[in-house]
Amino acid sequence: MDRGPWQVIAPDDGKRDWVVGSDDFEHDVWLYVTGDFADDDQRRQYCEWLAATLNSATTTSVKAEPVK
């Protein structure tokens, strides 16, 4: 499992999507967040919720088996 920490990465040039990314250098995961949002503020809030949820999951005792 990716250890994070997960963070929100806002588009810096208006061309890239919002991203929830991990600083776990073993995986370097970026989750691109697209969809029907009212505006960028709603998309940012969703990304912040997703990052917080992923960060809280890495502090629990959940042990995931690797996908085969």
C-alpha positions as CSV (number, residue, x, y, z in Angstrom):
1,M,0.0,0.0,0.0
2,D,1.1,3.5,-0.7
3,R,2.2,5.3,2.5
4,G,1.7,8.9,1.2
5,P,1.5,11.5,2.4
6,W,-1.2,12.4,-0.2
7,Q,-1.5,16.0,-1.2
8,V,-3.6,18.1,-3.6
9,I,-1.7,19.4,-6.7
10,A,-3.5,22.3,-8.4
11,P,-3.1,22.9,-12.1
12,D,-0.4,25.6,-12.6
13,D,-1.0,26.4,-16.2
14,G,-4.8,25.9,-16.8
15,K,-4.1,22.9,-19.0
16,R,-3.4,20.1,-16.5
17,D,-6.1,18.4,-14.3
18,W,-6.3,18.6,-10.6
19,V,-4.2,15.8,-9.0
20,V,-4.1,13.9,-5.7
21,G,-0.5,12.7,-5.5
22,S,1.6,10.7,-3.1
23,D,5.1,11.5,-1.9
24,D,5.8,7.8,-1.3
25,F,8.8,7.5,-3.6
26,E,8.3,3.7,-4.0
27,H,5.2,4.3,-6.2
28,D,4.9,8.0,-7.2
29,V,1.2,7.8,-7.7
30,W,-0.8,10.6,-9.2
31,L,-4.6,10.3,-9.3
32,Y,-6.1,12.7,-11.9
33,V,-9.5,14.1,-10.8
34,T,-11.9,14.9,-13.6
35,G,-15.6,15.0,-13.7
36,D,-18.6,17.2,-13.5
37,F,-17.9,19.8,-10.8
38,A,-19.6,23.2,-10.4
39,D,-16.3,25.0,-10.4
40,D,-12.6,24.7,-9.5
41,D,-13.4,25.4,-5.8
42,Q,-15.7,22.4,-5.7
43,R,-13.1,20.3,-7.4
44,R,-10.4,21.5,-5.0
45,Q,-12.6,20.6,-2.0
46,Y,-13.2,17.1,-3.4
47,C,-9.4,16.6,-3.9
48,E,-8.8,17.8,-0.3
49,W,-11.4,15.3,1.0
50,L,-9.8,12.5,-1.1
51,A,-6.3,13.3,0.1
52,A,-7.5,13.4,3.7
53,T,-9.3,10.1,3.3
54,L,-6.2,8.4,1.8
55,N,-4.0,9.8,4.5
56,S,-6.2,8.6,7.2
57,A,-6.3,5.1,5.6
58,T,-2.5,4.9,5.8
59,T,-2.6,5.4,9.5
60,T,-4.9,2.5,10.3
61,S,-4.1,-1.1,10.7
62,V,-5.6,-2.1,7.3
63,K,-3.4,-4.5,5.5
64,A,-4.1,-4.8,1.8
65,E,-3.0,-7.8,-0.2
66,P,-1.3,-7.0,-3.5
67,V,-3.3,-7.4,-6.6
68,K,-2.2,-10.5,-8.6
